[in-house]
Amino acid sequence: MREFPRLAASLKARGKRLFGKKSFWFTLPATVVNRYNYCMCKKTFPLSKKELEDVAKRFPTPFYLYDEKAIRKNARDIKAAFSCFEDFYEHFAVKALPNPHILKILKEEGFGADCSSLTELLLAENAGLRGDEVMFTSNETPSCEYKKAASMGAVINLDDITHIDFLEKKCGLPELLSFRYNPGDKKIGNAIIGSPLEAKYGLTFEQLIQAYKIAKDKGVKRFALHTMVASNELNAGYHIETGSLLFQTAAAIKERCGVVLEFINLGGGVGIPYKPEDKALDYNFLSSGLKKLFDSILVPAGLGSIKIRTEWGRTITGPYGYLVSRAIHKKDIYRKYIGLDASMADLMRPAIYGAYHHISVIGKENEPAEETYDVVGGLCENNDKFAIMRNLPRIHADEDDGDLIVIHDSGAHGRAMGFNYNGKLRAGELLLCEDGGIKVIRRKETAADYFATCDSTGFYL
């Protein structure tokens, strides 16, 4: 069986730094590390031009559209890939797409929720999720949010060693308690989330050991471990390495604390292919690599009963959501601009991250990309751009009959990150149901919504 020197050396060296000479070791099969991706991703849209025009007549642009059938299929594919682990469980990261209709769909597919605020807990509860179906991972958390999580029976995942006493004082310690691990220089972050050494999240390794001892002495009976070290990472080898780190940490916790973890939450951070030339991460490669580590590290350590959980968000819904807008203005100065009726108030990722989102001109997908445009919105901010110098088919811009523009891969961290600068009103959300029908799952904001929290004395719309 062949080894992969670079990843192998990295894992081995980091294991020794963390655990000394007692570091566990294993050999990865050839297919696990270097064949972590498959097939380039062709960008498609589930409706024809006529179908979308009909929808736009009923629900004026801009709006978000989510594909229920595709979301359900993806959820089933993930469960099938990870069926090699007994009782595998996914807590959908509510922050990615905080809509109760989506949470209910995912609950029907056997997924739970990962929450990080009071409102997200309420969303999960509204979707019918309670108990350990919900994991509450927050930081700098007010006591009212811990109390709500405790009342739901959610798994509380503490972000700092000082929060043990805070939680005990404010609402008591639960029977099951999890801790979030920050591996520092034992794990390299990626460009989006940054280095763990600079992250505000989690406990150091020595704090982690101390925390389990303290919690055990205070009467906590059941324990879990969690980390989150990357965002939008398509390299399966990176996630496999994270599994190695956590599995070895679990073995060290047992050795030094006498604590046998009930489950390990591998966190989120699995990416999606935003660009057509990107390659989608293969769930089966990832799960098989993690299973190899599980059997090589945890089983010999007497920890084969540990359950595996994740808190994926982007990869669950991201590719199956679309921001639909209409081209309403065209401007030619030093560059050519296409102005949409959507703005960065609807989708801020390109503006704040320089993130790429693929753009389709509906009905012109097969036409030559003979024009170069900046595709922009109407905010009084120069970074209000969905694309810069993007090659696209020639676009017809008109408020009444301009081309419909679809911004792909907007099903996560899209509408959720919307805002009201310039008094812009956030887009609504539509669900393309399995039977082909369209359902409003969040209406568009109105001016009345914008002013609802103001003292409206003497103010008239």
N, C-alpha and C positions, 0 to 999 in steps of 0.2 A: 504494500500500500504506500503510495507516494505521499511525501510531506510537501508543504508549501513554505519554503524557507523564510520569506519575509514576514508573513503573518505568523508562522510558527515561532520565529525568533522573538517577535514582538510580544506575543502572548506569554511565552516562557519567561522573558525578561521581566515583564510586568508582574507576573505571578510571583517571581522570586522577590521583587521589591516589596510586594504586599505581604507575602507569607513566609519569606525566607526560604530555606532549603526544602521545606516540606511542601512546596508548591506542587499541586497536581499537574499531570501532563497527559497528553493524548496525541493521537495522530488523526488529522482530518483527511477524509477521502478526497480524491481529485475533484469531484463534482461540486464540493461544498463551497470552496472559496473562490476559485477563479472563474467559475461559470455561474456568476450570481445574477445575471440579467438575461433577458430573452426578448426578442422581437422589438423592432422600433414601433413607435406608437403613431398610427395614422389618426388624425383628428377628424372626428365625424360628429354629426348632430342628429338627434333622433327624429326630427321633423323635416318634412319637405318645405320648400319655399312657400307653396300655397298654404300648407297647414300652419306654418308660422305666421304668415300674413293674416290668416283667419283668427289666430290667437291674439295677435297684436290689435286687431279691430275690437276685440272684446276687452282686452286688458292693455291699455296704452303703455308703450315703452317709457322708461326702462323697467325691466323686471328680471327676477331670477327664475330660472326653470330647472327643476330637479327631476331626474329620471328614476322613478321608483323601481322599475323592473331591473335596471342596471345595478342600482344600489343593493337590491335583494340578492341578485346573482353574485355580486362581489362578496357580500357577507357570507354566502354559502361556500364560495370558493376558499375563503380564509378559514372557515371552520373545518372544511375538508382537509386542507393542507396541514392544519395543526391537530388533526385527530390522532396523530402519533403520541400526543400527550394526553394523559387521562384527565378529564374534567377541565380542559383548556377553556379559558373564559376571556372575552374581550370587553373592556370597559370603554365605550365610545367616548372620545374627548368632546364633551359638550361644547367647549369653547369654539370648536371648528364650525359647527352648524347648530346653533341653539334654537331649534324649532321643535316644539312638542310633537308635531306630526312625524317628523323624521325620527325622533327618539322612540315613538311608538312602533314605527316600522322596524327599527333595529331591535327593539324588545321582542317583537314577534319572531325575529330571526335568531333570538337567543343571546343577544348582546345586552350588556349593562351600560353604566354611565360612569365616566370620570368627571368629577365636578371640582371647581376651584373657587366657588363663591356661593353666597346664600341664594342668589337668583338661579344659579345653575342647579342647586339642590332642589329648588322648587320646581324647576322644569323636569328634572328626573322624577320627582314625586308625582307630578301631573301625568307623566307617561306611564305610571304604575310601577315604577322601580323603587324598591326598598331593600333594607338589609344589606347583605354583602354583594348585592347586584350593583351597589353604588360605592365608589371609592372617592373619598374626599381628600384631595391633594391641594393644599393651599400654602401660602406663606404670609407672614406678618398678619395673622388671622385674628379678627376680633372674636370675643367669646360667644357672641350671638350666633356666629356661623358654626362654631364647634357644637354649640347646643342643638342647633337644627340637625346637624349631621348625626349627633348622638341620638336624637329623638327618632330618626329614621333607621337607626341601626346600621348606618353606613360605616365602611371601613375607614377609620381616620388614619391618615398618613402624615406623620409629623415631620416638619421641615427643619427643626432645630432641637438640640438637647434641652434647652431651657423651656421648651413648650410642654415637656412632660409635667413639670410643676404647674405651669399655667393651666393646662387642660385639667389636671387633678383638682385644682382650686376652683375653677369656674364651673365644671360640670361632671367631674369624676372621671376616673380612668375606665375605659371599656375592657371587656374580656379579651378582645382582639385589637392589637395595635401594630401599625406599620411605621417604618422609618424610611425616609428618603436619603439615599446615599449620594454624596458628592465625591467622586473618586480623585479629584484634583489632578495631579500630573500622571496618575495611573491610567488616564483615559484622555485621548485627544478629542476635543469637540469639533464641530464643523463651522463653516463660514456664517451660518445663520444664527446659531445659538451661542457661538463663541466657546472659549476655553472654560472647562470646569473650574480652573483656578480663579477665574474672574466672575464666576456665576454666584448669584446670591442664594442659590438653592442648596439645601441638603446638609448632611453631617459629614465630617471627615471620618476616616476609617476608625481611628481611636475613639472619637466621640460616639460612633455607631456601636462599638463594643461596650462602651460605658453605658450607653442608653438602654441597650437590651438588659444589662445587669440591673440597672436602676428600676426599669419597668417590671422585671421579674420579681425583684424584692418588694415592689409595691403591690404585687398580687395579680399582675397581668398574666393570663394563662396561655394566650395564643399570639403568634407573632408572624409578621410578614416583612418583606424587603422590597424596595422600589428604587429605581433610578430613572433619570431622563437626561441624556447627555448630547442629543443631536436633534436636528430639525430638518425635515425634507431630505433625508439621506437615502440615496438609491443603491448604495454599495452594500450588498448583503453581508460581505465579510466584516464590515464595520459592526453590524448588529450581532453577528456571530461572536465577535470579540467582546461585545458588551455582555452577552450571555456567559462567556467564559469568566469574565470578571465577577459577575454576580454569583455564579455557581461556586467559584472558589471562595468568595466572601461568605456565602452560606455555610460552607464547610468550616471556615475559620470561626464563625459565630457559634457553631455547635461546639467546637473544640475549646473555645475560650470562655463561653458563657453558659454552656449546657443547654442552649436554646435550639430546638428543632423548628425551623420555619414551616408554617402551614402553606404559604405560597410565595412565589417571587413574581413581582410585576416588572417585566422587562421594559416598561415605559412605552413611549411613542417614538416619533421621529422618522418613521418610514416614509420615504418620499414618493412622489408621483412624477411621471414624465411630462413636464410642462411643455417641453419642446418636442416637435415631431421626431427629431433625431435621437432623443433620449430613449433609453431602454427601460421598460418597466421591470421592477424587481419581481422575481419569481418567488411566490410564497412557498412553493414546495422545496426549492433550494434552501431557503432560509430556515424552514422548519426542520429539514433533515440535518442541517448543520448544527442547529441548536440541540436536536435530539442526540446527536453524536456526543456533544459536550455533556449533556445531561447524564448519559450512560457512562461516560468516561470519568466524570468528576463526582456527581452526586450519589450515584448508585453505590460505588465502592465506599463512600463515606457514610453509608447507612441513611441516606437522605432521599431515597427513591420515591418517597411518598409526597414530596413537595409538588404542589400544583403550579402550573405556569399561567400567568395572565399577561395581558397587554393593555395599553390605553391608546390605541391608534385613533386618529381623527381624520387627518388629511387623506390618507389612503382609502378610507372607508367611503367617503362621499365626494372628495375633491374632483375626480375626473367626471363625475356624473351631475355636475351643476354648471349652469351657463348663465352669464349675464347677457341679456338681449337688449340691444339699444338700436336707435335709428340715427343714421347720418343726417344731420339737419343743416350743417353749414360747411362750406368749402372756402379755404383762404389760401391765396398764393402770395407769399412775400419772399423772404430769403429761403424759406422751405415751403412745401405744400402741406397744408393742414386739413384734416377732416375733423369737424366738430360734432360730437355725439350729444344726445340728450341725457346720457349718463355722465358721471364725473368721478373723480377719485373719492368723493363722498360715498359712492356706491361700492367701489373696489379700490382700496388704497395700496395694495401690495406693489404694483409697478412703481408708484411714486415714492414709497418709503424704503423699499428694498432694491429697487431697480429690477424687480422680478419680471420674468418673461411670462406672458400669457398669450397663447396662440389666438389669432383673430381670423374669423371667416366672414366673407361677404356672402350672405346666403343667396344661392342661385348662381353664383359666379365662382364656385369652388374649383372648377376646371378651366377657368379662363387664365390667361397669362398674367403674372404679377408684374405689370409693366409700369406701374407708378410707385413712387416712394413718398410715403406720408408720415407725418407725426399725427397720431390719432389721439385727440384731446377731448377734455370736458370743459365745462363752463365756469369752473371756480376761478376766483381771483388769486390764483397761485400758479406760477409757471411750471411747477412740477406736476400739474394736473394732466398727466399724459399716460395713456394706456400702452402706447408704443412709440418709439422714436426711430425715424428713418426706416420704417417697415415697408418692405416690398409687398404690394397688394394689387389685386385687380383694380381697374378704374372704378371709382366709387361715385355713384349719383347721390348728391346731398340735397335734401328738400324736407321740410318739416312734415309735409303731408304724405309724400310717396318716396322718400329717400330710401336707399338700400338699408336692409336690416343687417346689423352687425352682431355677430355672436363672439363673445369673449369666453374662451374655453377654460376648463379646469377651475371653475369659480365656486365649486361646491363645498369649499372649506376655507375659512378665514376670508370670506368675501363679504356677504351681507352682515356677518357677525362683527366685522370691524368698521361698519359704516358710521358716519357721523353727520353733524348738522351745520358745519361751517358754511358761512354765507346764507344761512337759513335754508340750505338745501334739504329737501324732504326725501327720506330714504325709500328705496324701491321696495315693492312688494315681492312676495315669493309664491310661485306657482309649482304645483306638483303634476308632472306627467304621470298619470296613474297607469297601472299595469294594463288596464282595459283600453288605454288610449285616450281616456277623458282627461280634462284639465280641472284641477281643483285649486282654489285659492287657500293657501295655508298661512299666509300673512298678508294683509292688505297693505297697500301703499300708505305712507304717512300723509297726513293732511296738515294744513296750517293750524287747524284746531289742536292737533296733536302737539305741534311745536310750542304753542302757547299754553298748553294745558297745565304746566307746572308753574306758570307765572301768576302773580297777583294781578288779576285782570280788571281791577277796579278802574273804571273810566276808559277801558280799552275795548274797541269794537273791531270785529273783522269785517 
